[in-house]
Amino acid sequence: MSVEAAHFNMHDAKTHLSRIIERVERGEEVIIDRAGVPVAKIVPLARRINRTSIGSLAGRLDLSGDWDSPQTNAEIAADFGISS
């Protein structure tokens, strides 16, 4: 079952843009009409991962034992043109 997107005329879209964006952020798609003809569709972008707490990446990252060694830091600095 598909849900039909909400339609707004151009004037209402300009007047209520913040409310329309809130709807899109909740996952809705919105169609903007000009003189009753659909001209644009606003769709949600892919959401970023919500990181709500410290440790939310636990088990997802694998850092080698020397990830913060002076040698590794010097190599990174050199990659960015920074002398250490």
C-alpha positions in Angstrom: 0.0 0.0 0.0 1.5 3.3 -1.0 0.8 6.6 0.7 0.2 9.5 -1.6 2.5 12.5 -1.0 1.1 15.7 0.4 0.6 18.5 -2.1 1.2 22.2 -1.4 0.7 25.1 -3.8 3.6 27.5 -4.3 2.2 30.2 -2.0 1.6 27.7 0.9 5.0 26.1 0.3 6.8 29.5 0.7 4.6 30.4 3.7 5.0 27.1 5.5 8.4 25.9 4.4 9.6 25.1 8.0 6.6 22.9 8.6 7.0 21.2 5.3 10.7 20.4 6.0 9.7 19.0 9.4 7.3 16.6 7.6 10.0 15.6 5.2 12.5 15.0 8.1 9.9 12.6 9.5 10.1 10.6 6.2 7.2 12.1 4.2 7.5 13.1 0.6 5.9 16.5 -0.4 4.9 17.7 -3.9 4.9 21.4 -4.8 2.3 22.5 -7.3 2.2 25.6 -9.5 -1.3 26.4 -10.8 -2.4 22.9 -9.9 0.4 21.2 -11.8 3.1 19.3 -9.8 6.5 20.9 -10.4 8.7 19.6 -7.6 9.0 16.8 -5.1 10.8 17.2 -1.8 12.1 13.8 -0.4 14.1 13.0 2.7 17.8 12.5 2.3 19.4 9.4 3.6 19.6 9.8 7.3 22.9 9.7 9.1 23.4 7.1 11.7 22.1 8.4 15.0 24.9 8.3 17.5 23.0 8.8 20.7 25.6 7.8 23.3 29.3 7.3 23.9 30.3 3.9 22.7 27.7 3.7 19.9 30.5 2.5 17.5 31.6 -0.2 19.9 32.5 -3.3 17.9 32.3 -1.5 14.6 35.8 0.0 14.6 39.0 -2.0 14.6 42.0 0.2 15.5 45.5 -1.4 15.4 47.6 -1.2 18.5 49.8 1.6 17.0 47.0 3.9 15.9 48.2 6.7 18.1 52.0 6.1 17.9 54.4 8.9 17.2 55.3 7.3 13.9 51.7 7.0 12.8 51.0 10.7 13.9 54.1 11.8 11.9 52.9 10.0 8.8 49.5 11.6 9.0 51.0 15.0 9.6 53.2 14.4 6.5 50.2 13.5 4.4 48.7 16.9 5.3 51.9 18.8 4.7 52.5 19.5 8.4 55.9 19.1 9.8 56.1 17.5 13.2 
